[in-house]
Amino acid sequence: MSPLKRIYHADAYDTDTPVGSYWEAVTPSPLVDPVLEGDFQTDVVVIGAGFTGLSSALHLAKDHGFAPIVLDAGHVGWGASGRNAGFNCMGGGKLSNAAYLKRWGEVDLSTYYAAQVRATEVVDELLQDNEIDVDRQPKGEWLLAHRRKDFDGFAEDAAFLNRVAGVKSEVIGSEALRESDVNGAGAHGAMFSDVGFCLNPRKYVFGLADAVRKAGGRIFGNSLVEHIERLPDGRFGVRTGKGRVVADRLILAGNGYNSENLPDWMGGRYTPVVSHIMVTERMGDNVLADQGWRVNQMSCDTRKMLHYFRLLPDGRMLFGMRGTPNLGPQDKARMPNAVRGDFDAMFPAWAGVRTAYHWSGLICVARNLVPYVGPIGEWNGAFTALAFHGNGVSMGSYSGKILAGMVADKKYDEPLSDGMKATPERYPIAQARRWALPLAFKWYGWQDR
Ligand SMILES: Cc1cc2nc3c(=O)[nH]c(=O)nc-3n(C[C@H](O)[C@H](O)[C@H](O)COP(=O)(O)OP(=O)(O)OC[C@H]3O[C@@H](n4cnc5c(N)ncnc54)[C@H](O)[C@@H]3O)c2cc1C
């Protein structure tokens, strides 16, 4: 039995059973990495082969001359990175601008936004530099007001975004929206921002892994790290079931799949939260026209209990939302209907369209609602990045680049706000985190009304 303490049902960490995602069906795994067996020594060990771990390994190898070893409990992209919606968008935190401003000030808020914009560009750079084809879709993101009062704030939000981040946004009223290609979702208007794009996340994560291997990094799969120890000479001993890596430096990139005791510092500093996705069967042009939704940019609504959706290149709709406090068999059985119910309410003309795929995974939330990039406590030479609040395509990739700079003792030449450097605080009653989620969902749902 694994000595790791994790707060969700064991099914959530089952690396043997396929996730059942659309991405698995359209992008099969190109190769199986070897299992770590025996003793290895290296300059840096990376735990987690998602966007964060692979981006850090790639930047370490290419920019700083390191030879990283990457370990994952499953295969490359097994965690959230291989099963998300593929929105390469701004975001990363959930703290309101007003609260951020109060705590860290206006200059730091601008740095925080600059980091979010740069994060989407870093993904673009990684794709181009490493020639990764991800079925990229057109640029931009739609934010749909689910209430009139949300729409009323859009003009101010657009001006704010332009001022702090130089982002161009267009605000569109509900009537104009109905005449456009963005018809559905019961929106009271929309804001379109000219940043980011949709991609196939499995192609992206596999492409990153390929680039890591080409740059001299080694990746081991099915290699769950069970223990990390600080050795008397200051190095790190990382133990899996069948092997051990001794490394000068360490990066922990487990995000929502972290464990409470790997290392103990992590305990209670993060909350994994389940996100669910459904994908419809393929729809022909006539069926697509029924709803009048024809754009294939990233889209989401203004709810705190967020809905996010996109039209896929092959004419299917992907629709995602949060909603269960666990990932055991009961939750898995209940959620497809719940997600389908919300989908039907937003896109009634597609009520007859079949759901072809449903799956879920863990995102990661921090108590201060801001992502973290920095040292692991007092451990000199060990770093982590986590809590991207459901926005890790860009922010995980970006944090990986910064982690590489930190490990190499170099300047990372990218904006990093004080908010993102603030050590994640422990939740006051850490054992109750998961049990508090249904209450939090109810509270957010009530605020969304
Ligand atoms: C359903 C869903 C939809 C999402 N949609 C989007 C989206 O559209 N846009 C967006 O920006 N973000 C989205 N996200 C969030 C995004 O996928 C994550 O923020 C991002 O993938 C985090 O990347 P990561 O590399 O930090 O962690 P992960 O990709 O979760 O990888 C962590 C890895 O660490 C490994 N690991 C953990 N512990 C150990 C251990 N002890 N030993 C060995 N390996 C270990 C795990 O096996 C896992 O593979 C979504 C997430 C989900 C679940």
The ligand as a Tripos MOL2 file, in Angstrom:
@<TRIPOS>MOLECULE
LIG
   53    58     1     0     0
SMALL
NO_CHARGES

@<TRIPOS>ATOM
      1 C1        -11.2610   18.6600  -16.2670 C.3       1 LIG1
      2 C2        -10.2290   19.7540  -16.2650 C.ar      1 LIG1
      3 C3        -10.3080   20.8110  -17.1740 C.ar      1 LIG1
      4 C4         -9.3440   21.8140  -17.1640 C.ar      1 LIG1
      5 N1         -9.3600   22.7760  -18.1530 N.ar      1 LIG1
      6 C5         -8.3390   23.6870  -18.2170 C.ar      1 LIG1
      7 C6         -8.2560   24.5970  -19.2930 C.ar      1 LIG1
      8 O1         -9.0130   24.5550  -20.2460 O.2       1 LIG1
      9 N2         -7.2650   25.5250  -19.2660 N.ar      1 LIG1
     10 C7         -6.3550   25.5840  -18.2650 C.ar      1 LIG1
     11 O2         -5.4840   26.4470  -18.2660 O.2       1 LIG1
     12 N3         -6.3800   24.6650  -17.2600 N.ar      1 LIG1
     13 C8         -7.3340   23.7280  -17.2190 C.ar      1 LIG1
     14 N4         -7.3460   22.7970  -16.2220 N.ar      1 LIG1
     15 C9         -6.2830   22.8390  -15.2240 C.3       1 LIG1
     16 C10        -4.9640   22.3620  -15.8080 C.3       1 LIG1
     17 O3         -5.1610   21.1450  -16.4910 O.3       1 LIG1
     18 C11        -3.9520   22.1840  -14.6670 C.3       1 LIG1
     19 O4         -3.8520   23.3960  -13.9560 O.3       1 LIG1
     20 C12        -2.5850   21.8470  -15.2130 C.3       1 LIG1
     21 O5         -2.6470   20.7360  -16.0640 O.3       1 LIG1
     22 C13        -1.6330   21.5710  -14.0470 C.3       1 LIG1
     23 O6         -0.4440   21.0730  -14.6010 O.3       1 LIG1
     24 P1          0.6180   20.4400  -13.6430 P.3       1 LIG1
     25 O7          1.7060   19.9450  -14.5100 O.co2     1 LIG1
     26 O8          0.9860   21.4200  -12.5980 O.co2     1 LIG1
     27 O9         -0.1440   19.2630  -12.8950 O.3       1 LIG1
     28 P2         -0.7830   17.9290  -13.4860 P.3       1 LIG1
     29 O10        -0.9520   17.9830  -14.9380 O.co2     1 LIG1
     30 O11        -1.9650   17.6010  -12.6660 O.co2     1 LIG1
     31 O12         0.3780   16.8740  -13.2480 O.3       1 LIG1
     32 C14         0.7850   16.4690  -11.9940 C.3       1 LIG1
     33 C15         1.4800   15.1480  -12.1990 C.3       1 LIG1
     34 O13         2.1890   14.8380  -11.0190 O.3       1 LIG1
     35 C16         2.1700   13.4580  -10.8740 C.3       1 LIG1
     36 N5          2.4400   13.1560   -9.4750 N.ar      1 LIG1
     37 C17         1.8360   13.6530   -8.3670 C.ar      1 LIG1
     38 N6          2.3680   13.1080   -7.2770 N.ar      1 LIG1
     39 C18         3.3220   12.2390   -7.6790 C.ar      1 LIG1
     40 C19         4.2080   11.3590   -7.0060 C.ar      1 LIG1
     41 N7          4.1990   11.2550   -5.6860 N.pl3     1 LIG1
     42 N8          5.0500   10.6190   -7.7530 N.ar      1 LIG1
     43 C20         5.0800   10.7120   -9.1030 C.ar      1 LIG1
     44 N9          4.2450   11.5260   -9.7810 N.ar      1 LIG1
     45 C21         3.3830   12.2760   -9.0800 C.ar      1 LIG1
     46 C22         0.7810   13.0280  -11.3120 C.3       1 LIG1
     47 O14         0.7650   11.6870  -11.7170 O.3       1 LIG1
     48 C23         0.4970   14.0020  -12.4500 C.3       1 LIG1
     49 O15         0.7190   13.4330  -13.7080 O.3       1 LIG1
     50 C24        -8.2940   21.7820  -16.2000 C.ar      1 LIG1
     51 C25        -8.2150   20.7240  -15.3020 C.ar      1 LIG1
     52 C26        -9.1600   19.7190  -15.3300 C.ar      1 LIG1
     53 C27        -9.0360   18.5750  -14.3570 C.3       1 LIG1
@<TRIPOS>BOND
     1     1     2 1
     2     2     3 ar
     3     2    52 ar
     4     3     4 ar
     5     4     5 ar
     6     4    50 ar
     7     5     6 ar
     8     6     7 ar
     9     6    13 1
    10     7     8 2
    11     7     9 ar
    12     9    10 ar
    13    10    11 2
    14    10    12 ar
    15    12    13 ar
    16    13    14 ar
    17    14    15 1
    18    14    50 ar
    19    15    16 1
    20    16    17 1
    21    16    18 1
    22    18    19 1
    23    18    20 1
    24    20    21 1
    25    20    22 1
    26    22    23 1
    27    23    24 1
    28    24    25 2
    29    24    26 1
    30    24    27 1
    31    27    28 1
    32    28    29 2
    33    28    30 1
    34    28    31 1
    35    31    32 1
    36    32    33 1
    37    33    34 1
    38    33    48 1
    39    34    35 1
    40    35    36 1
    41    35    46 1
    42    36    37 ar
    43    36    45 ar
    44    37    38 ar
    45    38    39 ar
    46    39    40 ar
    47    39    45 ar
    48    40    41 1
    49    40    42 ar
    50    42    43 ar
    51    43    44 ar
    52    44    45 ar
    53    46    47 1
    54    46    48 1
    55    48    49 1
    56    50    51 ar
    57    51    52 ar
    58    52    53 1
@<TRIPOS>SUBSTRUCTURE
     1 LIG1         1 GROUP 0 **** ****
